[in-house]
Amino acid sequence: MFTIKSVSRLCSFVLVAAFLLALAGPAGIASASPSVPALPTQSALDAQSTTGPTPPPQALAADSLNYAPGSSATLISDVPVYLWRHGCGPTAAGMVLGYWDAHGFPALISGSAATETAAVDQAIASSLGARNHYTDYALPLDDYTAKMRPDRSEPPVGDEHANNSVADFMHTSQSAYKNRYGWSFFSDVRSAFTNYIQYVNSGIYVASSTKLFWDDGSLNWDTFKAQIDAGQPMVFLVDSNADGSTDHFIPVFGYDDSTGVEMYAAYNTWDTNLHWYEFGPMTDGKPWGVYGGITLSISAHALSSETFNSIPQQDGWIVESGENSNTGKTINNAGTALRIGDSSARTQYRSILSFSTGADLPDDAVITNVTLNIKKQSVVGSVSPITALQGFIVDLKRGTFGSAALQATDFQAAANQSVGPFKPTPVASWYSIDLTGAKASINKSTTASGLTQIRLRFKLDDNNNAVANILNLYSGNAADPADLPQLVITYYVPTASG
């Protein structure tokens, strides 16, 4: 029996940039290759995959399934296996991401990534919706005996969908990047990993990378073994059909040299079997030679959280001077209630909350989540003001709407950002409103009094029924500290390395 190591240590995220292949049509799609000029030496250029959903015959000729690893073989046992999904590059990268998803980073793929689910497929290469990876870039499908067909990656800019899958970030199948259907360049794998991780997790996860090449010696047996021992499955770009040129990306996650021959373990993206191939350079007549390797390691920033209570001397309500005047008149900053809604005179109530965020948030804090928690005190009227007046609108000011103290002009003062409407369901009389989308308006410094002010109002100023509909919320003057309005901010402070 050989030893199986299942390792999940977090380390560096390695990818590779390299040189270009003499372009050949992918097996199983067309038998002829497009006419291309002769390349000088591959090592001076970038390298590309050119296989399709059907493997070349030479790739299956290697006796990769009958190899019996020795007792000292090392294998990362829980790398998921997926089948070719609109490109070997995003499929191989997807399997590596699926491994990390199960090892402490579950935001990478929705749900379980242990098997190839619909969510896994969408993460690799999207196909849902009017605009997606497949319709924008795979179509029109290329005829590999003819000129490359242009797709939506070509000008004009903006007629394609926003990147939402690994294949998008890898430029797979995009004609503007000289990729036919299913093709990808080695130099785009690193940015695909990095940008996809940023896309799904807004910077909380940190990826690092190092380029490893066979030609310059950075990819060798010792460095490869070290990556696997560290629990970091790799992506290799290889020559699967033994013509001496790159053509295929695969996930690699094991090694063995107990028989005297250096071997690597991989999935080939065309079946679900574990394959063992000889570790060595690309050579004419020898399939599965290696061009370069890509490793991925992910860590997470340590998150901190601060809860701020509204400052009682600075919060309160303001009522409009007259219907449709959009100017404030009367204020109240001493009561225990904040009012929002409309009066029987069809004037609008708005309320101001004031939080000293700059005092405790580091200037370099990266905010990941903002939540406003406000507690219902009472309701005036026979119907829900939130329903009758179409939900909360939240205006945020990085600093103060006027001065720090409440004043009538705070009613109409300009905000940095407005979000909503929100119609939250109360839990034990508490309303929670997610303001993460407005995190740029949170004051992190001591300038502008170090304050972040929030104005609460309803989307509809009044409903013209001459009946008061008012929601009273506890203010910063509430007698019980447990009732005070809360602004909860989650953040991290970047380290020197990320």
C-alpha positions, -999 to +999 in steps of 0.1 A: +000+000+000+012+035-007+008+063+018-020+089+012-014+123+026-044+146+028-029+180+036-046+213+039-018+236+050-021+272+037+009+284+018+017+303-014-003+303-045+018+295-075+011+300-111+031+302-142+036+323-173+055+309-203+058+303-240+036+296-270+027+265-288+027+258-325-011+260-328-028+226-336-065+218-337-080+200-307-085+163-311-122+153-314-132+186-329-113+187-362-087+166-378-068+194-395-048+222-379-051+259-388-023+273-409+001+293-387+036+307-393+065+287-379+075+298-344+111+304-335+118+287-301+088+280-278+108+290-247+108+326-259+070+328-261+039+320-242+024+285-241-011+275-250-035+246-246-052+234-278-071+202-268-108+198-269-134+176-251-120+145-269-085+133-260-059+128-287-052+091-293-015+095-283-027+109-249-045+076-241-016+055-254+004+060-222-001+031-198-011+055-170-037+034-153-017+003-147+011+019-128+014+005-092+028+032-069+052+022-041+047+024-004+064+058-002+041+074-028+024+106-017-011+116-028-034+144-018-064+123-015-094+146-017-089+166-049-123+165-067-125+152-102-144+172-129-148+165-166-138+189-194-159+220-192-154+243-221-117+242-218-090+221-200-075+252-184-106+263-164-115+227-157-080+219-142-080+252-122-116+244-111-105+212-095-077+230-076-102+256-064-126+228-055-099+213-032-094+246-015-131+252-012-133+221+010-102+231+030-114+262+048-124+285+020-161+277+012-169+309-006-149+297-037-178+276-050-214+275-039-224+244-020-202+213-020-174+211-045-166+175-039-184+165-071-192+182-103-224+200-095-243+226-115-227+252-093-192+238-100-199+239-137-210+276-135-179+285-115-157+268-142-174+283-172-208+300-170-237+291-193-268+305-176-285+337-184-287+357-216-250+366-214-225+340-202-192+325-210-205+299-234-227+322-255-203+351-255-170+333-262-175+296-272-201+306-298-198+307-327-180+273-324-147+274-344-140+254-375-104+245-369-097+242-406-106+278-412-099+313-399-107+319-362-143+331-358-147+364-338-167+364-307-179+390-282-144+395-268-138+416-299-148+453-300-171+469-293-164+468-255-195+462-234-216+438-254-202+408-234-212+398-198-191+408-168-166+381-158-182+356-135-163+323-140-128+309-141-129+306-179-138+343-182-108+354-162-086+330-181-097+344-215-106+308-225-121+306-260-118+344-265-108+352-301-094+386-291-068+367-271-061+342-300-079+314-283-102+291-302-129+271-284-115+256-252-080+270-256-062+290-229-028+306-225-004+296-196+002+333-188-035+338-180-038+311-154-023+331-126-046+361-131-076+338-135-069+323-101-063+357-085-092+375-101-117+347-096-109+345-059-113+383-056-146+381-075-161+355-052-147+368-019-141+405-021-105+404-009-109+385+023-091+355+008-054+360+000-037+342-029+001+341-035+019+326-065+053+317-079+061+308-115+077+274-121+092+264-154+109+233-166+133+251-189+148+274-162+149+247-136+124+263-112+101+233-117+121+203-107+114+171-087+123+186-053+101+218-058+072+197-071+074+173-041+075+202-017+043+216-032+025+183-028+039+178+007+025+212+016-010+202+004-010+224-027-023+206-058-008+221-089-019+228-125+005+215-151+007+225-188+018+194-206+023+179-241-003+151-239+000+140-276+038+136-277+045+161-305+069+182-284+045+212-279+021+221-252-015+212-256-033+204-223-038+216-187-043+191-159-045+191-121-016+174-104-016+161-068+008+133-061+043+119-067+062+086-065+098+076-072+099+043-053+104+024-085+133+045-096+112+065-121+098+099-111+061+099-116+033+124-110-004+117-103-031+137-121-066+138-135-067+142-173-101+162-175-114+135-199-123+108-175-126+103-137-096+080-133-064+086-114-035+086-139+003+083-132+026+099-158+064+102-159+078+135-147+100+149-174+103+176-201+083+177-233+099+154-258+089+142-293+073+108-291+068+109-253+034+119-241+026+140-210+059+158-208+058+189-186+062+225-197+055+243-164+035+241-132+011+263-113+004+260-076-023+277-055-023+285-018-049+306-001-050+322+033-076+344+050-072+378+066-080+378+103-113+397+107-121+421+135-155+436+144-165+468+161-200+478+173-208+515+175-238+530+194-254+562+182-243+593+201-273+605+220-265+642+218-262+640+180-291+618+169-328+626+168-357+633+144-366+661+120-400+669+106-405+686+072-417+722+072-445+714+048-457+688+024-433+685-006-411+713+008-382+689+013-368+711+040-366+705+077-383+725+104-387+711+139-360+688+155-359+666+186-326+653+199-336+646+235-363+619+231-358+582+234-374+577+199-364+583+164-393+589+141-396+580+104-428+582+084-455+607+077-478+629+097-515+637+094-504+669+077-486+648+050-452+660+062-423+636+064-402+625+094-366+617+090-340+607+116-303+611+120-279+586+137-244+595+145-215+570+150-179+577+161-164+552+136-131+571+130-121+567+167-117+529+166-114+519+130-077+518+117-071+542+088-060+512+066-089+490+076-105+471+047-142+469+056-159+437+046-194+440+062-215+468+076-248+462+094-272+487+109-293+473+138-323+494+150-350+484+174-387+492+171-402+511+200-438+516+187-459+523+157-484+551+150-512+540+126-530+509+118-507+496+091-470+489+089-452+521+079-425+500+062-452+485+039-473+517+035-443+539+027-424+513+006-393+505+028-363+522+044-339+544+024-306+549+042-284+580+034-248+578+046-225+607+052-187+603+057-186+630+084-216+651+092-247+663+073-241+697+088-225+701+122-221+672+146-252+685+165-286+678+150-301+706+130-331+712+108-310+714+076-298+678+082-332+669+067-322+678+032-284+679+033-266+660+006-254+624+014-223+606+001-244+576-008-281+564-006-291+528-006-324+509-004-353+505-002-350+478+025-380+459+040-364+438+067-384+414+089-380+423+126-365+397+149-374+404+186-383+439+174-348+444+158-344+454+122-311+445+106-301+464+074-271+453+054-251+484+044-221+466+030-228+480-004-222+515+011-191+507+030-171+533+010-191+559+029-179+548+064-155+573+079-123+555+090-103+585+101-105+612+127-111+639+101-146+652+097-151+648+134-144+611+130-181+606+125-203+586+101-238+598+101-268+580+088-302+594+078-332+571+079-363+578+058-389+559+039-389+557+001-424+573-001-424+607+016-461+604+024-491+584+011-515+613+010-541+598+032-538+624+059-533+597+085-501+594+104-479+564+097-449+565+119-423+540+130-406+549+163-372+534+168-351+536+200-325+564+198-292+569+215-311+583+245-328+550+252-328+542+289-317+506+284-282+502+268-295+470+251-319+491+230-293+515+215-289+517+177-259+497+165-236+500+136-216+468+133-185+469+111-164+439+102-129+446+088-093+434+084-060+452+083-038+441+054-004+427+062+028+436+045+025+405+022-011+409+013 
